[in-house]
């Protein structure tokens, strides 16, 4: 593949499709306190304005835990609707951001480093406002970005210090994340070599974007949720990470595949229980 062809493929890889607008997206977004942050200084030189959201529980109090949600590729924050409703009803604050090129955020492209940087910025902004983050929940590609954001020196910047991390349907490394994209793009799997080479040319070591290599540096409380019938990210990814972190909780579901995991009742309940743990003063969920 020529250099111009590799660059063009890379740009396609970094350009998300427009997310589906689901019933209730606008109404749910309007219930949040909206804000914005600027991502800059990432190695790729891009500058993006990102949309942030904060949903308060029915009875806000200083001691309410706060969970940050990180959506998947080609998605948006409001696609966590079922989880947001369950958490806020259970007394948990929910914060989120639309990744660059997604939802209401600016830009047309996104990358793991920029999504991880957006997460770090939002958590720092919340802490400065007196709302420390107690847990991060990442879905699919957003889960990979969230995990890497917690580890020093994998993605430039201070590692995210959170006590709890939940990963839903998450690829454990970049190779797994690109495999399905190449299939959907109608490209042979051999093109992954060209993508990694272009990533390296732009200043990133794609081989380091691997949760299996940093499993012991992920947060102390680790929850892994995956469906056995997921045809986009194999459940073996979650099982491989769980094998390296026997203290983590692994929940393998049935029948939900990849796209329906955020709506699945067992997943919503597990995330709610995870977020409420160690907060005995909250109302019953």
C-alpha positions in Angstrom: 0.0 0.0 0.0 1.4 3.4 -1.0 1.8 6.2 1.7 -1.1 8.2 0.3 -3.3 5.1 0.4 -2.3 4.3 4.0 -3.0 7.9 5.0 -6.5 7.8 3.4 -7.3 4.5 5.1 -6.1 5.9 8.4 -8.4 8.9 8.0 -11.3 6.6 7.2 -10.5 4.6 10.3 -10.5 7.8 12.5 -13.8 9.1 11.1 -16.9 7.9 13.0 -20.2 7.5 11.2 -23.1 9.7 12.4 -24.6 8.1 15.5 -28.2 7.0 15.4 -30.6 9.4 16.9 -32.7 7.4 19.2 -36.1 8.4 20.7 -35.4 10.3 23.9 -31.8 11.3 23.1 -32.8 15.0 23.0 -35.0 14.9 26.0 -32.4 13.1 28.0 -29.7 15.5 27.0 -31.9 18.4 28.0 -32.2 17.0 31.5 -28.4 17.3 32.0 -26.3 20.3 32.8 -24.4 20.8 29.6 -20.8 22.1 29.5 -17.8 22.1 27.2 -14.1 21.4 27.4 -11.3 21.8 25.0 -9.0 18.9 24.1 -5.6 20.2 23.0 -1.9 19.2 23.4 -2.4 15.6 22.3 0.4 14.3 20.2 -1.7 14.4 17.0 -2.0 18.2 17.3 -5.8 18.3 17.0 -7.9 20.7 19.0 -11.5 19.9 19.7 -14.4 21.3 21.7 -16.3 18.5 23.4 -19.7 18.5 24.9 -20.1 17.4 28.5 -23.1 16.4 30.5 -24.0 16.0 34.2 -27.2 14.3 35.3 -28.1 14.8 39.0 -30.0 12.2 41.1 -33.5 13.0 42.3 -32.1 14.1 45.7 -28.6 15.6 45.1 -26.3 15.6 48.1 -22.7 16.3 48.6 -22.0 12.6 49.3 -23.6 11.2 46.1 -21.1 9.1 44.2 -20.3 10.2 40.6 -19.8 7.9 37.7 -18.4 9.0 34.4 -19.6 7.2 31.3 -17.5 6.8 28.1 -19.5 5.8 25.0 -18.4 3.6 22.1 -17.3 4.4 18.5 -20.0 6.1 16.4 -22.2 6.6 19.4 -23.0 9.4 21.9 -23.4 9.9 25.6 -27.2 9.6 25.6 -27.0 6.1 24.3 -26.3 5.2 28.0 -30.0 6.2 28.7 -31.0 3.0 30.5 -27.9 3.2 32.8 -28.2 6.9 33.4 -31.9 6.5 34.5 -31.1 3.6 36.8 -28.1 5.3 38.3 -29.8 8.7 39.0 -32.8 6.9 40.5 -30.4 5.1 42.8 -28.8 8.3 44.0 -25.7 8.4 41.7 -24.5 11.4 39.7 -23.8 10.6 36.0 -21.3 12.6 34.0 -20.3 11.9 30.3 -18.9 13.6 27.3 -19.4 13.2 23.5 -16.1 12.2 22.0 -14.5 14.3 19.3 -16.5 13.9 16.1 -19.4 12.4 18.0 -22.8 13.7 19.2 -22.7 17.4 20.0 -18.9 17.7 20.1 -16.8 19.4 17.5 -14.4 17.8 15.0 -14.9 15.1 12.5 -12.3 12.5 13.6 -11.5 10.8 16.9 -8.7 8.6 18.4 -7.9 6.7 21.5 -5.6 9.4 22.8 -8.1 12.1 22.3 -10.9 10.2 23.9 -8.7 9.3 26.9 -7.7 12.9 27.2 -11.3 14.0 27.1 -12.0 11.6 30.0 -9.1 12.9 32.1 -10.2 16.5 31.5 -13.8 15.8 32.5 -12.7 14.0 35.7 -10.4 16.9 36.6 -13.1 19.4 35.9 -15.5 17.5 38.2 -13.0 17.2 40.9 -12.3 20.9 40.8 -16.0 21.6 41.1 -16.1 19.4 44.3 -17.4 16.2 42.6 -14.7 13.6 42.7 -15.3 10.7 40.4 -15.9 7.4 42.2 -16.1 5.1 39.1 -15.7 5.1 35.3 -17.9 3.0 33.0 -16.6 2.4 29.5 -18.4 0.7 26.6 -16.7 -0.9 23.6 -14.0 1.4 22.1 -14.7 3.9 24.9 -13.9 1.2 27.4 -10.4 0.7 25.8 -9.8 4.4 26.0 -11.0 4.5 29.6 -8.7 1.6 30.7 -5.7 3.2 29.0 -6.4 6.6 30.6 -5.9 4.9 34.0 -2.3 3.8 33.2 0.8 6.0 33.3 2.9 6.5 30.1 0.6 4.6 27.7 -1.1 7.8 26.6 0.6 11.0 27.4 -0.7 12.9 30.5 -1.2 12.2 34.2 -3.0 8.8 34.7 -6.6 8.9 35.8 -6.8 8.0 39.5 -10.2 6.4 40.0 -10.9 3.5 42.4 -13.4 1.6 40.2 -13.6 0.8 36.5 -16.3 -1.1 34.6 -15.7 -2.3 31.1 -18.7 -3.3 28.9 -18.1 -5.2 25.6 -14.6 -3.8 25.5 -11.8 -4.8 23.1 -8.6 -5.3 25.2 -6.2 -4.1 22.5 -6.1 -2.1 19.3 -5.8 -5.1 17.1 -9.1 -6.4 18.4 -10.7 -3.0 17.9 -9.6 -2.7 14.3 -10.5 -6.3 13.2 -14.2 -5.6 13.0 -13.7 -2.2 11.5 -11.7 -3.7 8.6 -14.5 -6.3 8.1 -17.1 -3.6 7.9 -15.0 -1.4 5.7 -14.5 -4.3 3.3 -10.8 -4.3 3.7 -8.5 -7.3 4.2 -7.2 -7.9 7.7 -3.7 -7.4 6.3 -4.4 -3.7 6.2 -4.1 -3.6 10.0 -0.3 -3.6 9.4 -0.7 -0.4 7.4 -2.9 1.2 10.0 -0.4 0.5 12.8 2.5 1.8 10.6 0.6 5.0 10.0 -0.2 5.3 13.7 3.5 4.9 14.5 4.4 7.5 11.8 2.1 10.0 13.6 3.9 9.5 16.9 2.0 6.7 18.6 3.0 3.2 19.5 -0.2 1.2 18.8 1.3 -1.9 20.3 1.2 -0.2 23.7 -2.6 0.3 23.5 -3.2 -3.1 25.1 -5.0 -3.6 28.4 -3.5 -7.1 28.8 -0.1 -5.5 29.1 -1.2 -3.2 31.9 -3.8 -5.3 33.6 -2.2 -5.0 37.1 -2.2 -1.2 36.7 -6.0 -0.9 36.2 -8.1 0.3 39.1 -8.5 -1.8 42.2 -12.2 -2.6 41.6 -12.6 -3.9 38.1 -15.9 -5.2 36.6 -16.0 -6.9 33.2 -19.2 -7.4 31.3 -19.5 -9.1 27.9 -21.9 -11.2 26.0 -21.0 -14.6 24.7 -22.7 -13.9 21.3 -20.9 -10.6 20.7 -20.0 -10.6 17.0 -18.0 -7.4 17.1 -15.7 -7.9 20.1 -15.3 -11.5 21.2 -16.0 -12.5 24.8 -12.6 -14.0 24.9 -11.2 -10.5 25.2 -12.9 -10.1 28.6 -11.9 -13.6 29.6 -8.3 -12.9 28.8 -8.3 -9.8 30.9 -10.1 -11.5 33.8 -7.5 -14.3 33.7 -4.8 -11.6 34.4 -6.9 -10.0 37.1 -8.5 -12.8 39.1 -9.7 -10.2 41.6 -12.0 -8.7 38.9 -15.6 -9.6 38.6 -16.5 -11.1 35.2 -20.1 -11.3 34.1 -20.8 -13.1 30.8 -24.3 -12.7 29.5 -26.3 -14.4 26.8 -28.4 -13.2 23.8 -27.6 -9.5 23.9 -24.7 -9.4 21.4 -22.8 -6.2 21.3 -25.3 -3.3 20.5 -27.9 -4.3 23.1 -25.6 -4.6 26.1 -26.4 -1.0 27.3 -30.1 -1.9 27.4 -29.8 -5.3 29.0 -31.3 -5.5 32.5 -28.6 -7.7 34.0 -26.0 -5.2 32.8 -27.9 -2.1 34.0 -28.4 -3.8 37.4 -24.8 -4.9 37.7 -23.5 -1.3 36.9 -26.0 0.2 39.4 -24.8 -2.2 42.1 -21.2 -1.5 41.2 -21.7 2.3 41.4 -23.5 2.1 44.7 -21.0 -0.2 46.4 -19.4 1.4 49.5 -22.2 4.0 49.7 -24.6 2.5 52.2 -26.3 5.8 52.8 -28.0 5.8 49.4 -31.7 5.1 49.0 -32.7 1.6 47.8 -32.3 1.0 44.0 
